[in-house]
Amino acid sequence: MIIGAKNNLIIAILQSYQSVFQDSPDAVNVFRKPLEKIVELDSRSTAKATLKAREILIQCAMPSIKERSDQLEHILKTSVVETRYGESTSTHRKTPDFEIIKDVIDSKYIVFDVLTQFLCSSDPWVASAAAEVYIRRAYRAYSVAELKHHVSGTSSPIVEWKFQLPLLSTSAYNAVPEAIRNIKSSPSMNRAVSVSDLTFMINKNDTQPLRTGVLVPATHLDDVDDMLSKGLDVLKARKPASTDLINVTNVFVGSTEGYESEEEVVAKMKEILSDSKSELNAAGVRRITFVVGDKN
């Protein structure tokens, strides 16, 4: 009981200081040795505290969140700006240069914690670049066949992509869990399996369908209705004659300011889904995912 209570106390203290460690190198230097001592503990009863201390040490070995945010912002902006010799300002915008953002997509370091803030950037081209990084990184287990940026004026961009499970001949196939690759089922009994963020029915003899996804950014939860409608219009324009529900929609919500509790946010999301049910079906959407930004 005593060891368990101390273990929980240490975890609570570490969680309280975790954000401070990420932003303050001085705090890291003060606590580094105590954290290293906790990591050295080799006991089942202290395992949770040891893991938390190890997690913080790994995070502290990385640049601070602000430093990584600044680095990522520079990369995203560089990828969409076309500079021309003799011009003093870089006003020419373009779709993201894959060669510039590729290092971020393939990075072994954490990216999503600083990336999502740019999905609703006031600069739609930067938001578009952030969306491409998000999609290509989140869907690495799939073969992303095509990606299109729907940028119009100053409004938030809708990004569309096509994807499917990788073919046997591709190295990406090895990223798919073996349980999914080796499904054995009769033609009359398909099995529901999940890979990455998509659940679907698959038979071992089936040819993988080419699916379509859209990433829909909304600055505020109250803006989701309008932006979701635009995203579904993109899907409906690309939807084949098949009635199968195979597409996905990812909705990013930048702020829920004005909603006092998580219950209110969830209730609003349910209301949006209820109002959009017929449109979702018409667009062949099998799964819709909400990602809510955290301004902290």
FILONU-384899 format. One record per residue (C-alpha): residue in three letters; x, y, z. Coordinates in Angstrom, 3 decimals. Layout:
BEGIN
ALA | X | Y | Z
...
//
This chain:
BEGIN
MET | 0.000 | 0.000 | 0.000
ILE | 2.767 | 2.462 | 0.981
ILE | 4.823 | 1.775 | -2.166
GLY | 1.721 | 2.116 | -4.338
ALA | 0.796 | 5.445 | -2.722
LYS | 4.334 | 6.808 | -3.219
ASN | 4.306 | 5.561 | -6.798
ASN | 1.055 | 7.415 | -7.519
LEU | 2.363 | 10.553 | -5.808
ILE | 5.525 | 10.576 | -7.956
ILE | 3.461 | 10.079 | -11.120
ALA | 1.160 | 12.967 | -10.131
ILE | 4.165 | 15.240 | -9.494
LEU | 5.783 | 14.310 | -12.809
GLN | 2.539 | 14.943 | -14.706
SER | 2.208 | 18.353 | -13.048
TYR | 5.723 | 19.370 | -14.084
GLN | 5.751 | 17.725 | -17.515
SER | 4.699 | 20.867 | -19.412
VAL | 7.264 | 22.910 | -17.457
PHE | 10.030 | 20.491 | -18.422
GLN | 9.092 | 20.813 | -22.098
ASP | 9.309 | 24.623 | -22.055
SER | 12.164 | 25.259 | -19.614
PRO | 15.699 | 23.873 | -20.145
ASP | 16.659 | 25.110 | -16.662
ALA | 13.977 | 22.977 | -15.026
VAL | 15.204 | 19.962 | -16.978
ASN | 18.753 | 20.463 | -15.711
VAL | 17.540 | 20.651 | -12.092
PHE | 15.427 | 17.487 | -12.309
ARG | 17.505 | 15.405 | -14.696
LYS | 19.404 | 13.396 | -12.060
PRO | 16.302 | 12.586 | -9.959
LEU | 14.518 | 11.499 | -13.152
GLU | 17.444 | 9.276 | -14.135
LYS | 17.365 | 7.664 | -10.684
ILE | 13.652 | 6.912 | -11.049
VAL | 14.330 | 5.331 | -14.460
GLU | 16.939 | 3.068 | -12.864
LEU | 14.359 | 1.565 | -10.462
ASP | 13.763 | -2.066 | -11.342
SER | 10.576 | -3.090 | -9.601
ARG | 7.153 | -4.067 | -10.811
SER | 5.542 | -1.800 | -8.213
THR | 7.403 | 1.252 | -9.556
ALA | 6.983 | 0.440 | -13.257
LYS | 4.442 | 3.202 | -13.965
ALA | 6.584 | 5.884 | -12.351
THR | 9.642 | 4.575 | -14.220
LEU | 7.816 | 4.760 | -17.561
LYS | 6.612 | 8.300 | -16.870
ALA | 10.132 | 9.432 | -15.933
ARG | 11.542 | 7.790 | -19.075
GLU | 8.867 | 9.493 | -21.206
ILE | 9.771 | 12.903 | -19.760
LEU | 13.514 | 12.352 | -20.295
ILE | 12.875 | 11.461 | -23.939
GLN | 10.718 | 14.562 | -24.415
CYS | 13.318 | 16.740 | -22.718
ALA | 15.995 | 15.449 | -25.092
MET | 13.998 | 17.037 | -27.919
PRO | 13.763 | 20.773 | -28.660
SER | 11.015 | 22.566 | -26.737
ILE | 7.491 | 22.711 | -28.143
LYS | 8.032 | 26.358 | -29.085
GLU | 11.285 | 25.569 | -30.884
ARG | 9.681 | 22.689 | -32.775
SER | 6.637 | 24.841 | -33.603
ASP | 8.887 | 27.549 | -35.028
GLN | 10.885 | 24.978 | -37.023
LEU | 7.738 | 23.369 | -38.418
GLU | 6.170 | 26.721 | -39.302
HIS | 9.300 | 27.659 | -41.254
ILE | 9.252 | 24.344 | -43.151
LEU | 5.539 | 24.617 | -43.971
LYS | 5.862 | 28.197 | -45.194
THR | 8.944 | 27.387 | -47.261
SER | 7.126 | 24.485 | -48.936
VAL | 4.355 | 26.711 | -50.341
VAL | 6.281 | 29.863 | -51.264
GLU | 7.732 | 30.256 | -54.722
THR | 10.593 | 32.753 | -54.760
ARG | 11.669 | 34.483 | -57.934
TYR | 14.944 | 36.190 | -58.609
GLY | 14.772 | 39.984 | -58.454
GLU | 11.619 | 40.146 | -56.345
SER | 11.874 | 41.499 | -52.819
THR | 8.788 | 39.770 | -51.443
SER | 7.635 | 36.162 | -51.708
THR | 4.003 | 36.541 | -52.733
HIS | 3.674 | 33.593 | -55.083
ARG | 1.874 | 30.640 | -53.498
LYS | 1.816 | 27.048 | -54.660
THR | 0.802 | 23.587 | -53.506
PRO | 3.262 | 22.100 | -50.979
ASP | 6.627 | 20.936 | -52.280
PHE | 6.784 | 17.282 | -51.222
GLU | 10.587 | 17.264 | -51.153
ILE | 10.557 | 20.016 | -48.512
ILE | 7.968 | 18.439 | -46.202
LYS | 9.176 | 14.863 | -46.712
ASP | 11.594 | 15.004 | -43.768
VAL | 8.746 | 15.996 | -41.440
ILE | 6.490 | 13.240 | -42.775
ASP | 9.195 | 10.614 | -42.188
SER | 10.561 | 12.104 | -38.956
LYS | 11.190 | 9.694 | -36.073
TYR | 10.307 | 12.478 | -33.644
ILE | 6.848 | 13.501 | -32.416
VAL | 5.104 | 15.751 | -34.944
PHE | 1.362 | 15.768 | -34.258
ASP | 1.659 | 17.710 | -30.989
VAL | 2.880 | 20.792 | -32.875
LEU | 1.340 | 20.124 | -36.295
THR | -2.371 | 20.419 | -35.550
GLN | -2.159 | 24.131 | -34.660
PHE | -1.332 | 24.846 | -38.322
LEU | -4.321 | 22.978 | -39.784
CYS | -6.455 | 26.087 | -39.178
SER | -3.737 | 28.606 | -40.014
SER | -4.898 | 32.024 | -41.247
ASP | -2.697 | 31.343 | -44.284
PRO | -4.659 | 28.707 | -46.269
TRP | -1.507 | 27.550 | -48.072
VAL | 0.289 | 26.844 | -44.795
ALA | -2.844 | 25.034 | -43.587
SER | -2.803 | 23.032 | -46.806
ALA | 0.837 | 22.014 | -46.265
ALA | 0.072 | 21.037 | -42.653
ALA | -2.857 | 18.925 | -43.863
GLU | -0.642 | 17.053 | -46.331
VAL | 1.903 | 16.285 | -43.603
TYR | -0.904 | 15.115 | -41.306
ILE | -2.450 | 12.841 | -43.954
ARG | 0.750 | 11.287 | -45.259
ARG | 2.054 | 10.680 | -41.743
ALA | -1.217 | 9.300 | -40.335
TYR | -1.783 | 7.023 | -43.341
ARG | 1.707 | 5.598 | -43.656
ALA | 0.301 | 2.057 | -43.390
TYR | -1.534 | 2.674 | -46.665
SER | -0.545 | 3.464 | -50.234
VAL | -1.590 | 7.078 | -50.768
ALA | -2.230 | 7.208 | -54.505
GLU | -3.283 | 10.794 | -55.011
LEU | -3.630 | 13.970 | -52.962
LYS | -5.432 | 17.155 | -54.019
HIS | -5.569 | 20.568 | -52.355
HIS | -8.825 | 22.508 | -52.696
VAL | -7.717 | 26.042 | -51.789
SER | -10.139 | 28.898 | -52.451
GLY | -9.342 | 32.462 | -51.435
THR | -8.706 | 32.888 | -47.715
SER | -11.036 | 30.124 | -46.525
SER | -9.678 | 26.982 | -44.898
PRO | -8.595 | 24.409 | -47.510
ILE | -10.177 | 20.994 | -48.021
VAL | -7.567 | 18.325 | -48.745
GLU | -8.613 | 15.142 | -50.528
TRP | -6.612 | 11.958 | -50.866
LYS | -7.036 | 8.461 | -52.292
PHE | -5.613 | 5.431 | -50.536
GLN | -5.718 | 1.660 | -50.250
LEU | -3.904 | -1.126 | -48.471
PRO | -0.462 | -1.584 | -50.058
LEU | 0.111 | -4.302 | -52.633
LEU | 2.147 | -7.414 | -51.824
SER | 4.943 | -6.118 | -54.032
THR | 5.446 | -2.917 | -52.024
SER | 7.568 | -2.449 | -48.920
ALA | 4.678 | -0.587 | -47.291
TYR | 2.819 | -3.914 | -47.144
ASN | 5.068 | -4.930 | -44.259
ALA | 3.617 | -2.073 | -42.190
VAL | 0.187 | -3.725 | -42.246
PRO | -0.403 | -6.037 | -39.254
GLU | 0.086 | -9.715 | -40.134
ALA | -3.357 | -10.573 | -38.771
ILE | -4.889 | -8.460 | -41.519
ARG | -2.643 | -9.779 | -44.294
ASN | -3.377 | -13.409 | -43.477
ILE | -7.139 | -13.393 | -43.032
LYS | -8.701 | -16.725 | -43.979
SER | -12.422 | -16.613 | -44.340
SER | -15.093 | -18.184 | -46.495
PRO | -16.759 | -16.109 | -49.215
SER | -19.926 | -16.044 | -47.155
MET | -18.287 | -14.854 | -43.961
ASN | -16.115 | -11.738 | -44.176
ARG | -14.386 | -10.468 | -41.076
ALA | -14.261 | -6.934 | -39.707
VAL | -10.694 | -5.836 | -39.125
SER | -9.075 | -2.515 | -38.328
VAL | -5.866 | -0.949 | -39.573
SER | -4.753 | 2.587 | -38.825
ASP | -7.933 | 4.665 | -38.442
LEU | -10.199 | 2.689 | -40.787
THR | -12.412 | -0.318 | -40.094
PHE | -13.723 | -2.225 | -43.069
MET | -14.808 | -5.616 | -44.314
ILE | -12.185 | -7.608 | -46.155
ASN | -11.908 | -11.035 | -47.706
LYS | -8.506 | -12.523 | -48.450
ASN | -9.400 | -12.835 | -52.146
ASP | -10.799 | -9.305 | -52.441
THR | -9.125 | -6.638 | -54.553
GLN | -8.566 | -3.626 | -52.333
PRO | -10.865 | -0.749 | -53.354
LEU | -9.437 | 2.709 | -53.892
ARG | -10.869 | 4.785 | -51.077
THR | -11.159 | 8.549 | -50.729
GLY | -10.655 | 10.680 | -47.660
VAL | -11.048 | 14.377 | -46.941
LEU | -9.546 | 16.461 | -44.175
VAL | -11.915 | 19.227 | -43.118
PRO | -10.489 | 22.023 | -40.904
ALA | -12.884 | 24.182 | -38.888
THR | -11.614 | 27.126 | -36.862
HIS | -14.393 | 26.633 | -34.296
LEU | -16.852 | 23.865 | -33.493
ASP | -19.691 | 26.131 | -34.672
ASP | -18.063 | 26.263 | -38.131
VAL | -18.053 | 22.481 | -38.603
ASP | -21.482 | 22.308 | -40.292
ASP | -20.443 | 24.587 | -43.148
MET | -16.949 | 23.118 | -43.613
LEU | -18.201 | 19.516 | -43.390
SER | -20.764 | 20.235 | -46.108
LYS | -17.954 | 21.511 | -48.374
GLY | -15.848 | 18.438 | -47.650
LEU | -18.722 | 16.066 | -48.394
ASP | -19.375 | 17.885 | -51.675
VAL | -15.802 | 16.984 | -52.686
LEU | -16.414 | 13.332 | -51.804
LYS | -19.749 | 13.188 | -53.628
ALA | -18.128 | 14.578 | -56.768
ARG | -15.572 | 11.728 | -56.696
LYS | -17.852 | 8.934 | -55.493
PRO | -18.203 | 5.994 | -57.937
ALA | -21.543 | 4.401 | -58.749
SER | -21.013 | 1.789 | -56.004
THR | -23.206 | 2.168 | -52.918
ASP | -20.498 | 0.815 | -50.594
LEU | -19.508 | 2.994 | -47.650
ILE | -15.726 | 3.056 | -48.059
ASN | -14.665 | 6.684 | -47.622
VAL | -13.383 | 8.535 | -44.557
THR | -13.682 | 12.078 | -43.271
ASN | -11.349 | 13.669 | -40.725
VAL | -12.665 | 16.857 | -39.127
PHE | -10.219 | 19.061 | -37.248
VAL | -11.751 | 21.515 | -34.765
GLY | -9.437 | 24.357 | -33.805
SER | -11.436 | 25.656 | -30.822
THR | -14.431 | 24.773 | -28.655
GLU | -14.481 | 28.106 | -26.839
GLY | -17.918 | 28.812 | -25.378
TYR | -18.621 | 25.149 | -24.634
GLU | -18.249 | 24.602 | -20.914
SER | -17.754 | 20.840 | -20.796
GLU | -16.763 | 17.813 | -22.834
GLU | -20.381 | 16.645 | -22.681
GLU | -21.520 | 19.820 | -24.465
VAL | -18.881 | 19.339 | -27.165
VAL | -19.905 | 15.707 | -27.713
ALA | -23.594 | 16.693 | -27.815
LYS | -22.822 | 19.273 | -30.512
MET | -20.887 | 16.692 | -32.537
LYS | -23.801 | 14.254 | -32.301
GLU | -26.147 | 17.002 | -33.485
ILE | -23.880 | 17.718 | -36.475
LEU | -23.747 | 14.023 | -37.408
SER | -27.516 | 13.658 | -37.078
ASP | -28.131 | 16.671 | -39.325
SER | -25.564 | 15.432 | -41.874
LYS | -26.560 | 11.766 | -41.927
SER | -28.030 | 11.771 | -45.429
GLU | -25.052 | 13.706 | -46.837
LEU | -22.585 | 11.318 | -45.185
ASN | -24.346 | 8.337 | -46.733
ALA | -24.499 | 10.041 | -50.136
ALA | -20.742 | 10.641 | -49.949
GLY | -20.087 | 6.985 | -49.067
VAL | -18.530 | 7.843 | -45.697
ARG | -17.846 | 4.813 | -43.535
ARG | -16.022 | 6.600 | -40.744
ILE | -15.821 | 10.205 | -39.575
THR | -13.197 | 11.254 | -37.042
PHE | -13.171 | 14.460 | -35.005
VAL | -9.840 | 15.859 | -33.810
VAL | -10.155 | 18.686 | -31.295
GLY | -7.277 | 21.126 | -30.926
ASP | -5.887 | 21.996 | -27.511
LYS | -4.730 | 25.597 | -27.231
ASN | -2.686 | 24.636 | -24.162
//
